[in-house]
């Protein structure tokens, strides 16, 4: 999963971070730490479900329907409104709800504290990190680099 995390972080280049920080009214370092921490937390959440075939089936079904091209334009996640008929933030939110459930509030508070970002900013960065991680995973799934058999 570390390689996947590195792939996600590549999309959070300095230009994107500057735009995200401005949009979120937060500092660049705090925005970067929040995005990186959420990305790692999402991947850890996925790893936590590897031994649960039913959960992994739901996750893979979600990934198969998640638009893998979201990562090609991360700045679009900073805009309001649906990006397509299936808003990636909504789809990601559904999948992340399956991963974290009621723990999401505590995770957000912890990520805000660790990153130094305001809790509202930490929550907004989840709306960016979630779709980005899922997009990268979707790309890997479509490329055959990620399989159901490999997940349990």
Secondary structure, 3 states (H helix, E strand, C coil): CHHHHHHHHHHCCHHHHHHHHHHHCCCHHHHHHHHHHHHHHHHHHHHHCCCCHHHHHHHHHHHHCCCHHHHHHHHHHHCCCCCCCCCHHHHHHHHHHHHHHHHHHHHHHHHHHHHCCCHHHHHHHHHHHHHHHHHHHHHHHHCCCCCCHHHC
